[in-house]
Amino acid sequence: MKSFKDLEAWKKGRVLRNDISALTKTFPVEEKFKLVDQIIRASRSVTANLAEGYGRFHYQENIQFCRVSRGSLTEIQDHITVAYDEGYIDEKLAKKYDEQVEECIRIINGYINYLVKSKQEKQ
């Protein structure tokens, strides 16, 4: 890999980030500085932390940034639940986003496992 952009986790996170951005444009204007701001920040945090972790020189630092990214994904799940509870999205759309987030989490978990194994091999 030449760049963080080559990471499958980053690629899937980017798709999610763009999908979230499009979704929030349909939310009521009164949510602009509430739910919209929070879910946009969380979606951006996913890819930003993967990129920052990739740029670190130590496996453990990279792993920690991946964990933060994973935490942002679960935050997105909660925000999607809020959007559903408030009636901004229907159950089908909430399920679609939940599945998309779960896929991102699985990929990040796989990347974390790879980093842990790589770290152990270097010791």
DRENTORLUM-47291 format. One record per residue: residue in one letter; residue number from 1; x, y, z negated of N, C-alpha, C in turn. Coordinates in steps of 0.02 Angstrom, whole numbers, plus 50000, padded with zeros to 5 digits. Atoms other than C-alpha are relative to their C-alpha. Example, Ala and Ser with C-alpha at 12.3 -4.5 7.8 and 13.67 -1.06 7.14 Angstrom:
BEGIN
<site resn="A" resi="1" n_px="50045" n_py="49941" n_pz="50000" ca_px="50615" ca_py="49775" ca_pz="49610" c_px="50045" c_py="50060" c_pz="50000"/>
<site resn="S" resi="2" n_px="49958" n_py="49941" n_pz="50003" ca_px="50684" ca_py="49947" ca_pz="49643" c_px="49961" c_py="50055" c_pz="49963"/>
END
This chain:
BEGIN
<site resn="M" resi="1" n_px="50042" n_py="49941" n_pz="50000" ca_px="50000" ca_py="50000" ca_pz="50000" c_px="50044" c_py="50062" c_pz="50000"/>
<site resn="K" resi="2" n_px="49961" n_py="49939" n_pz="49994" ca_px="50064" ca_py="50170" ca_pz="50047" c_px="49970" c_py="50057" c_pz="49959"/>
<site resn="S" resi="3" n_px="50035" n_py="49945" n_pz="50032" ca_px="49935" ca_py="50276" ca_pz="49957" c_px="49942" c_py="49973" c_pz="49958"/>
<site resn="F" resi="4" n_px="50059" n_py="50019" n_pz="50038" ca_px="49796" ca_py="50270" ca_pz="49829" c_px="49940" c_py="49992" c_pz="50045"/>
<site resn="K" resi="5" n_px="50055" n_py="50006" n_pz="49952" ca_px="49682" ca_py="50289" ca_pz="49980" c_px="49994" c_py="49931" c_pz="50030"/>
<site resn="D" resi="6" n_px="50001" n_py="50069" n_pz="49975" ca_px="49727" ca_py="50110" ca_pz="50026" c_px="49966" c_py="49952" c_pz="49950"/>
<site resn="L" resi="7" n_px="50031" n_py="50042" n_pz="50052" ca_px="49652" ca_py="50043" ca_pz="49863" c_px="49926" c_py="49989" c_pz="50017"/>
<site resn="E" resi="8" n_px="50070" n_py="50016" n_pz="49988" ca_px="49487" ca_py="49954" ca_pz="49890" c_px="49955" c_py="50033" c_pz="49948"/>
<site resn="A" resi="9" n_px="50039" n_py="49967" n_pz="50053" ca_px="49426" ca_py="50022" ca_pz="49723" c_px="49989" c_py="50074" c_pz="50015"/>
<site resn="W" resi="10" n_px="50007" n_py="49928" n_pz="49984" ca_px="49460" ca_py="50201" ca_pz="49780" c_px="49952" c_py="50008" c_pz="50059"/>
<site resn="K" resi="11" n_px="50043" n_py="49995" n_pz="49941" ca_px="49374" ca_py="50171" ca_pz="49948" c_px="49926" c_py="49992" c_pz="49980"/>
<site resn="K" resi="12" n_px="50070" n_py="50011" n_pz="50022" ca_px="49216" ca_py="50102" ca_pz="49864" c_px="49978" c_py="50058" c_pz="49956"/>
<site resn="G" resi="13" n_px="50017" n_py="49942" n_pz="50042" ca_px="49222" ca_py="50243" ca_pz="49736" c_px="49985" c_py="50061" c_pz="50041"/>
<site resn="R" resi="14" n_px="50012" n_py="49943" n_pz="49956" ca_px="49231" ca_py="50369" ca_pz="49876" c_px="49930" c_py="49996" c_pz="50032"/>
<site resn="V" resi="15" n_px="50067" n_py="50009" n_pz="49972" ca_px="49076" ca_py="50297" ca_pz="49958" c_px="49947" c_py="50017" c_pz="49948"/>
<site resn="L" resi="16" n_px="50047" n_py="49986" n_pz="50054" ca_px="48986" ca_py="50303" ca_pz="49791" c_px="49996" c_py="50075" c_pz="49986"/>
<site resn="R" resi="17" n_px="49997" n_py="49927" n_pz="50013" ca_px="49043" ca_py="50483" ca_pz="49761" c_px="49960" c_py="50038" c_pz="50053"/>
<site resn="N" resi="18" n_px="50036" n_py="49966" n_pz="49946" ca_px="48976" ca_py="50537" ca_pz="49931" c_px="49925" c_py="49986" c_pz="49997"/>
<site resn="D" resi="19" n_px="50071" n_py="50018" n_pz="50007" ca_px="48813" ca_py="50443" ca_pz="49904" c_px="49967" c_py="50039" c_pz="49943"/>
<site resn="I" resi="20" n_px="50026" n_py="49963" n_pz="50058" ca_px="48790" ca_py="50525" ca_pz="49733" c_px="49991" c_py="50074" c_pz="50019"/>
<site resn="S" resi="21" n_px="50005" n_py="49930" n_pz="49979" ca_px="48824" ca_py="50696" ca_pz="49809" c_px="49937" c_py="50011" c_pz="50042"/>
<site resn="A" resi="22" n_px="50060" n_py="49994" n_pz="49958" ca_px="48688" ca_py="50668" ca_pz="49939" c_px="49937" c_py="49992" c_pz="49958"/>
<site resn="L" resi="23" n_px="50058" n_py="50012" n_pz="50043" ca_px="48568" ca_py="50601" ca_pz="49808" c_px="49982" c_py="50061" c_pz="49958"/>
<site resn="T" resi="24" n_px="50013" n_py="49943" n_pz="50045" ca_px="48587" ca_py="50750" ca_pz="49692" c_px="49971" c_py="50060" c_pz="50035"/>
<site resn="K" resi="25" n_px="50030" n_py="49945" n_pz="49962" ca_px="48537" ca_py="50868" ca_pz="49830" c_px="49924" c_py="49996" c_pz="50001"/>
<site resn="T" resi="26" n_px="50073" n_py="50010" n_pz="50002" ca_px="48361" ca_py="50796" ca_pz="49811" c_px="49971" c_py="50014" c_pz="49931"/>
<site resn="F" resi="27" n_px="50024" n_py="49989" n_pz="50068" ca_px="48351" ca_py="50832" ca_pz="49624" c_px="49972" c_py="50071" c_pz="49993"/>
<site resn="P" resi="28" n_px="50028" n_py="49933" n_pz="50011" ca_px="48252" ca_py="50981" ca_pz="49557" c_px="50055" c_py="50051" c_pz="49984"/>
<site resn="V" resi="29" n_px="49951" n_py="49947" n_pz="50010" ca_px="48344" ca_py="51147" ca_pz="49550" c_px="50016" c_py="50011" c_pz="49926"/>
<site resn="E" resi="30" n_px="49987" n_py="49989" n_pz="50071" ca_px="48325" ca_py="51156" ca_pz="49361" c_px="50050" c_py="49950" c_pz="49971"/>
<site resn="E" resi="31" n_px="49950" n_py="50048" n_pz="50022" ca_px="48441" ca_py="51005" ca_pz="49349" c_px="50071" c_py="50017" c_pz="50025"/>
<site resn="K" resi="32" n_px="49936" n_py="49982" n_pz="49969" ca_px="48583" ca_py="51094" ca_pz="49442" c_px="50057" c_py="50001" c_pz="49949"/>
<site resn="F" resi="33" n_px="49946" n_py="49994" n_pz="50049" ca_px="48683" ca_py="51132" ca_pz="49284" c_px="49991" c_py="49950" c_pz="49943"/>
<site resn="K" resi="34" n_px="50011" n_py="50052" n_pz="50049" ca_px="48621" ca_py="50981" ca_pz="49188" c_px="50020" c_py="49933" c_pz="50030"/>
<site resn="L" resi="35" n_px="49988" n_py="50067" n_pz="49974" ca_px="48603" ca_py="50808" ca_pz="49263" c_px="50043" c_py="50000" c_pz="50063"/>
<site resn="V" resi="36" n_px="49961" n_py="49998" n_pz="49938" ca_px="48671" ca_py="50856" ca_pz="49434" c_px="50074" c_py="50011" c_pz="49986"/>
<site resn="D" resi="37" n_px="49930" n_py="49985" n_pz="50017" ca_px="48829" ca_py="50930" ca_pz="49361" c_px="50034" c_py="49940" c_pz="49967"/>
<site resn="Q" resi="38" n_px="49970" n_py="50056" n_pz="50036" ca_px="48857" ca_py="50781" ca_pz="49247" c_px="50014" c_py="49940" c_pz="50046"/>
<site resn="I" resi="39" n_px="49991" n_py="50059" n_pz="49957" ca_px="48832" ca_py="50646" ca_pz="49378" c_px="50052" c_py="50014" c_pz="50055"/>
<site resn="I" resi="40" n_px="49948" n_py="49982" n_pz="49950" ca_px="48938" ca_py="50738" ca_pz="49507" c_px="50069" c_py="49995" c_pz="49968"/>
<site resn="R" resi="41" n_px="49935" n_py="50004" n_pz="50035" ca_px="49080" ca_py="50756" ca_pz="49380" c_px="50021" c_py="49928" c_pz="49988"/>
<site resn="A" resi="42" n_px="49984" n_py="50071" n_pz="50012" ca_px="49069" ca_py="50572" ca_pz="49334" c_px="50021" c_py="49965" c_pz="50065"/>
<site resn="S" resi="43" n_px="49983" n_py="50033" n_pz="49936" ca_px="49072" ca_py="50518" ca_pz="49517" c_px="50069" c_py="50023" c_pz="50025"/>
<site resn="R" resi="44" n_px="49934" n_py="49975" n_pz="49979" ca_px="49223" ca_py="50628" ca_pz="49552" c_px="50055" c_py="49971" c_pz="49956"/>
<site resn="S" resi="45" n_px="49952" n_py="50028" n_pz="50047" ca_px="49310" ca_py="50560" ca_pz="49398" c_px="50021" c_py="49929" c_pz="50020"/>
<site resn="V" resi="46" n_px="49985" n_py="50069" n_pz="49979" ca_px="49301" ca_py="50383" ca_pz="49468" c_px="50061" c_py="50000" c_pz="50047"/>
<site resn="T" resi="47" n_px="49946" n_py="50001" n_pz="49951" ca_px="49412" ca_py="50419" ca_pz="49618" c_px="50061" c_py="50040" c_pz="49976"/>
<site resn="A" resi="48" n_px="49943" n_py="49959" n_pz="50024" ca_px="49518" ca_py="50553" ca_pz="49534" c_px="50044" c_py="49960" c_pz="49952"/>
<site resn="N" resi="49" n_px="49960" n_py="50039" n_pz="50048" ca_px="49571" ca_py="50436" ca_pz="49394" c_px="50036" c_py="49942" c_pz="50034"/>
<site resn="L" resi="50" n_px="49965" n_py="50053" n_pz="49963" ca_px="49611" ca_py="50295" ca_pz="49515" c_px="50061" c_py="50030" c_pz="50036"/>
<site resn="A" resi="51" n_px="49944" n_py="49967" n_pz="49965" ca_px="49719" ca_py="50417" ca_pz="49615" c_px="50055" c_py="50018" c_pz="49951"/>
<site resn="E" resi="52" n_px="49949" n_py="49980" n_pz="50048" ca_px="49806" ca_py="50484" ca_pz="49461" c_px="50037" c_py="49940" c_pz="49972"/>
<site resn="G" resi="53" n_px="49968" n_py="50060" n_pz="50026" ca_px="49838" ca_py="50311" ca_pz="49392" c_px="50049" c_py="49970" c_pz="50050"/>
<site resn="Y" resi="54" n_px="49956" n_py="50026" n_pz="49947" ca_px="49912" ca_py="50256" ca_pz="49558" c_px="50066" c_py="50039" c_pz="50002"/>
<site resn="G" resi="55" n_px="49941" n_py="49958" n_pz="49998" ca_px="50033" ca_py="50400" ca_pz="49547" c_px="50046" c_py="49994" c_pz="49941"/>
<site resn="R" resi="56" n_px="49958" n_py="50011" n_pz="50060" ca_px="50101" ca_py="50345" ca_pz="49379" c_px="50052" c_py="49946" c_pz="50014"/>
<site resn="F" resi="57" n_px="49946" n_py="50047" n_pz="49988" ca_px="50262" ca_py="50247" ca_pz="49369" c_px="49997" c_py="49937" c_pz="49957"/>
<site resn="H" resi="58" n_px="50004" n_py="50056" n_pz="50045" ca_px="50212" ca_py="50127" ca_pz="49232" c_px="49932" c_py="49965" c_pz="50006"/>
<site resn="Y" resi="59" n_px="50062" n_py="50039" n_pz="49993" ca_px="50084" ca_py="49987" ca_pz="49244" c_px="49949" c_py="50020" c_pz="49947"/>
<site resn="Q" resi="60" n_px="50047" n_py="49987" n_pz="50055" ca_px="50009" ca_py="50026" ca_pz="49074" c_px="49963" c_py="50067" c_pz="50009"/>
<site resn="E" resi="61" n_px="50033" n_py="49936" n_pz="49987" ca_px="49974" ca_py="50207" ca_pz="49121" c_px="49947" c_py="49992" c_pz="50055"/>
<site resn="N" resi="62" n_px="50047" n_py="50011" n_pz="49946" ca_px="49892" ca_py="50152" ca_pz="49283" c_px="49938" c_py="49963" c_pz="49974"/>
<site resn="I" resi="63" n_px="50055" n_py="50038" n_pz="50030" ca_px="49786" ca_py="50026" ca_pz="49187" c_px="49954" c_py="50046" c_pz="49960"/>
<site resn="Q" resi="64" n_px="50041" n_py="49955" n_pz="50041" ca_px="49728" ca_py="50161" ca_pz="49066" c_px="49957" c_py="50046" c_pz="50044"/>
<site resn="F" resi="65" n_px="50040" n_py="49957" n_pz="49956" ca_px="49673" ca_py="50276" ca_pz="49208" c_px="49944" c_py="49959" c_pz="50034"/>
<site resn="C" resi="66" n_px="50052" n_py="50043" n_pz="49972" ca_px="49579" ca_py="50129" ca_pz="49285" c_px="49943" c_py="49989" c_pz="49950"/>
<site resn="R" resi="67" n_px="50051" n_py="50008" n_pz="50052" ca_px="49489" ca_py="50105" ca_pz="49120" c_px="49957" c_py="50063" c_pz="49994"/>
<site resn="V" resi="68" n_px="50039" n_py="49937" n_pz="50001" ca_px="49438" ca_py="50288" ca_pz="49119" c_px="49953" c_py="50002" c_pz="50060"/>
<site resn="S" resi="69" n_px="50041" n_py="50003" n_pz="49940" ca_px="49375" ca_py="50267" ca_pz="49297" c_px="49940" c_py="49954" c_pz="49990"/>
<site resn="R" resi="70" n_px="50054" n_py="50048" n_pz="50014" ca_px="49274" ca_py="50116" ca_pz="49243" c_px="49949" c_py="50030" c_pz="49952"/>
<site resn="G" resi="71" n_px="50046" n_py="49966" n_pz="50047" ca_px="49201" ca_py="50217" ca_pz="49099" c_px="49957" c_py="50051" c_pz="50036"/>
<site resn="S" resi="72" n_px="50039" n_py="49952" n_pz="49960" ca_px="49147" ca_py="50351" ca_pz="49223" c_px="49946" c_py="49964" c_pz="50040"/>
<site resn="L" resi="73" n_px="50050" n_py="50038" n_pz="49963" ca_px="49057" ca_py="50217" ca_pz="49322" c_px="49941" c_py="49982" c_pz="49955"/>
<site resn="T" resi="74" n_px="50055" n_py="50015" n_pz="50045" ca_px="48956" ca_py="50164" ca_pz="49170" c_px="49962" c_py="50063" c_pz="49981"/>
<site resn="E" resi="75" n_px="50034" n_py="49936" n_pz="50011" ca_px="48918" ca_py="50347" ca_pz="49139" c_px="49952" c_py="50014" c_pz="50058"/>
<site resn="I" resi="76" n_px="50043" n_py="49990" n_pz="49942" ca_px="48848" ca_py="50357" ca_pz="49316" c_px="49937" c_py="49956" c_pz="49993"/>
<site resn="Q" resi="77" n_px="50058" n_py="50044" n_pz="50010" ca_px="48736" ca_py="50208" ca_pz="49275" c_px="49950" c_py="50032" c_pz="49952"/>
<site resn="D" resi="78" n_px="50045" n_py="49968" n_pz="50048" ca_px="48665" ca_py="50303" ca_pz="49127" c_px="49965" c_py="50060" c_pz="50033"/>
<site resn="H" resi="79" n_px="50031" n_py="49942" n_pz="49965" ca_px="48636" ca_py="50460" ca_pz="49233" c_px="49948" c_py="49977" c_pz="50051"/>
<site resn="I" resi="80" n_px="50049" n_py="50028" n_pz="49953" ca_px="48547" ca_py="50354" ca_pz="49364" c_px="49937" c_py="49979" c_pz="49962"/>
<site resn="T" resi="81" n_px="50057" n_py="50019" n_pz="50042" ca_px="48436" ca_py="50286" ca_pz="49225" c_px="49960" c_py="50062" c_pz="49980"/>
<site resn="V" resi="82" n_px="50034" n_py="49937" n_pz="50016" ca_px="48397" ca_py="50465" ca_pz="49172" c_px="49961" c_py="50025" c_pz="50060"/>
<site resn="A" resi="83" n_px="50034" n_py="49977" n_pz="49939" ca_px="48355" ca_py="50511" ca_pz="49351" c_px="49937" c_py="49959" c_pz="50013"/>
<site resn="Y" resi="84" n_px="50059" n_py="50043" n_pz="49993" ca_px="48237" ca_py="50362" ca_pz="49359" c_px="49947" c_py="50018" c_pz="49948"/>
<site resn="D" resi="85" n_px="50047" n_py="49984" n_pz="50054" ca_px="48158" ca_py="50402" ca_pz="49190" c_px="49965" c_py="50066" c_pz="50010"/>
<site resn="E" resi="86" n_px="50028" n_py="49934" n_pz="49987" ca_px="48130" ca_py="50582" ca_pz="49243" c_px="49957" c_py="50002" c_pz="50064"/>
<site resn="G" resi="87" n_px="50041" n_py="50004" n_pz="49940" ca_px="48047" ca_py="50525" ca_pz="49404" c_px="50032" c_py="50030" c_pz="50062"/>
<site resn="Y" resi="88" n_px="49965" n_py="49971" n_pz="49943" ca_px="48180" ca_py="50595" ca_pz="49521" c_px="50015" c_py="49947" c_pz="50054"/>
<site resn="I" resi="89" n_px="49989" n_py="50055" n_pz="49954" ca_px="48212" ca_py="50424" ca_pz="49599" c_px="49954" c_py="49942" c_pz="49981"/>
<site resn="D" resi="90" n_px="50044" n_py="50057" n_pz="50014" ca_px="48109" ca_py="50266" ca_pz="49614" c_px="50043" c_py="49940" c_pz="49977"/>
<site resn="E" resi="91" n_px="49966" n_py="50059" n_pz="50027" ca_px="48152" ca_py="50094" ca_pz="49544" c_px="50047" c_py="49968" c_pz="50052"/>
<site resn="K" resi="92" n_px="49960" n_py="50031" n_pz="49946" ca_px="48217" ca_py="50030" ca_pz="49712" c_px="50067" c_py="50037" c_pz="50008"/>
<site resn="L" resi="93" n_px="49939" n_py="49960" n_pz="49992" ca_px="48342" ca_py="50173" ca_pz="49727" c_px="50045" c_py="49993" c_pz="49938"/>
<site resn="A" resi="94" n_px="49961" n_py="50009" n_pz="50062" ca_px="48395" ca_py="50156" ca_pz="49545" c_px="50037" c_py="49933" c_pz="50002"/>
<site resn="K" resi="95" n_px="49969" n_py="50067" n_pz="49994" ca_px="48429" ca_py="49971" ca_pz="49575" c_px="50057" c_py="50000" c_pz="50051"/>
<site resn="K" resi="96" n_px="49948" n_py="49995" n_pz="49949" ca_px="48529" ca_py="50010" ca_pz="49733" c_px="50063" c_py="50031" c_pz="49971"/>
<site resn="Y" resi="97" n_px="49941" n_py="49967" n_pz="50029" ca_px="48643" ca_py="50129" ca_pz="49639" c_px="50031" c_py="49958" c_pz="49945"/>
<site resn="D" resi="98" n_px="49973" n_py="50043" n_pz="50053" ca_px="48660" ca_py="50011" ca_pz="49492" c_px="50042" c_py="49944" c_pz="50031"/>
<site resn="E" resi="99" n_px="49962" n_py="50052" n_pz="49966" ca_px="48717" ca_py="49873" ca_pz="49610" c_px="50064" c_py="50027" c_pz="50031"/>
<site resn="Q" resi="100" n_px="49941" n_py="49969" n_pz="49971" ca_px="48837" ca_py="49991" ca_pz="49697" c_px="50052" c_py="50014" c_pz="49946"/>
<site resn="V" resi="101" n_px="49954" n_py="49987" n_pz="50055" ca_px="48913" ca_py="50041" ca_pz="49531" c_px="50030" c_py="49934" c_pz="49974"/>
<site resn="E" resi="102" n_px="49975" n_py="50065" n_pz="50023" ca_px="48926" ca_py="49859" ca_pz="49475" c_px="50054" c_py="49972" c_pz="50047"/>
<site resn="E" resi="103" n_px="49950" n_py="50022" n_pz="49952" ca_px="49021" ca_py="49819" ca_pz="49635" c_px="50066" c_py="50037" c_pz="49988"/>
<site resn="C" resi="104" n_px="49940" n_py="49960" n_pz="50014" ca_px="49143" ca_py="49961" ca_pz="49598" c_px="50034" c_py="49976" c_pz="49936"/>
<site resn="I" resi="105" n_px="49972" n_py="50024" n_pz="50064" ca_px="49166" ca_py="49897" ca_pz="49419" c_px="50036" c_py="49933" c_pz="50011"/>
<site resn="R" resi="106" n_px="49967" n_py="50064" n_pz="49986" ca_px="49204" ca_py="49721" ca_pz="49482" c_px="50067" c_py="50009" c_pz="50035"/>
<site resn="I" resi="107" n_px="49938" n_py="49988" n_pz="49963" ca_px="49335" ca_py="49787" ca_pz="49602" c_px="50053" c_py="50030" c_pz="49955"/>
<site resn="I" resi="108" n_px="49952" n_py="49970" n_pz="50047" ca_px="49416" ca_py="49895" ca_pz="49469" c_px="50025" c_py="49948" c_pz="49950"/>
<site resn="N" resi="109" n_px="49979" n_py="50054" n_pz="50046" ca_px="49418" ca_py="49747" ca_pz="49349" c_px="50052" c_py="49955" c_pz="50033"/>
<site resn="G" resi="110" n_px="49952" n_py="50041" n_pz="49963" ca_px="49507" ca_py="49646" ca_pz="49482" c_px="50067" c_py="50036" c_pz="50007"/>
<site resn="Y" resi="111" n_px="49938" n_py="49961" n_pz="49994" ca_px="49634" ca_py="49785" ca_pz="49508" c_px="50036" c_py="50004" c_pz="49932"/>
<site resn="I" resi="112" n_px="49970" n_py="49999" n_pz="50067" ca_px="49662" ca_py="49798" ca_pz="49319" c_px="50034" c_py="49932" c_pz="49987"/>
<site resn="N" resi="113" n_px="49970" n_py="50067" n_pz="50010" ca_px="49693" ca_py="49609" ca_pz="49313" c_px="50064" c_py="49992" c_pz="50040"/>
<site resn="Y" resi="114" n_px="49940" n_py="50001" n_pz="49959" ca_px="49817" ca_py="49626" ca_pz="49455" c_px="50057" c_py="50039" c_pz="49967"/>
<site resn="L" resi="115" n_px="49949" n_py="49958" n_pz="50033" ca_px="49909" ca_py="49766" ca_pz="49363" c_px="50027" c_py="49967" c_pz="49937"/>
<site resn="V" resi="116" n_px="49979" n_py="50035" n_pz="50061" ca_px="49913" ca_py="49667" ca_pz="49201" c_px="50049" c_py="49944" c_pz="50017"/>
<site resn="K" resi="117" n_px="49956" n_py="50055" n_pz="49979" ca_px="49988" ca_py="49516" ca_pz="49290" c_px="50066" c_py="50026" c_pz="50027"/>
<site resn="S" resi="118" n_px="49938" n_py="49971" n_pz="49973" ca_px="50114" ca_py="49625" ca_pz="49382" c_px="50044" c_py="50026" c_pz="49943"/>
<site resn="K" resi="119" n_px="49963" n_py="49975" n_pz="50058" ca_px="50165" ca_py="49705" ca_pz="49217" c_px="50034" c_py="49942" c_pz="49963"/>
<site resn="Q" resi="120" n_px="49973" n_py="50058" n_pz="50035" ca_px="50190" ca_py="49534" ca_pz="49137" c_px="50058" c_py="49969" c_pz="50039"/>
<site resn="E" resi="121" n_px="49948" n_py="50029" n_pz="49959" ca_px="50296" ca_py="49474" ca_pz="49283" c_px="50064" c_py="50042" c_pz="49997"/>
<site resn="K" resi="122" n_px="49941" n_py="49955" n_pz="50004" ca_px="50412" ca_py="49626" ca_pz="49264" c_px="50037" c_py="49994" c_pz="49934"/>
<site resn="Q" resi="123" n_px="49969" n_py="50002" n_pz="50067" ca_px="50447" ca_py="49588" ca_pz="49082" c_px="50047" c_py="49942" c_pz="49993"/>
END
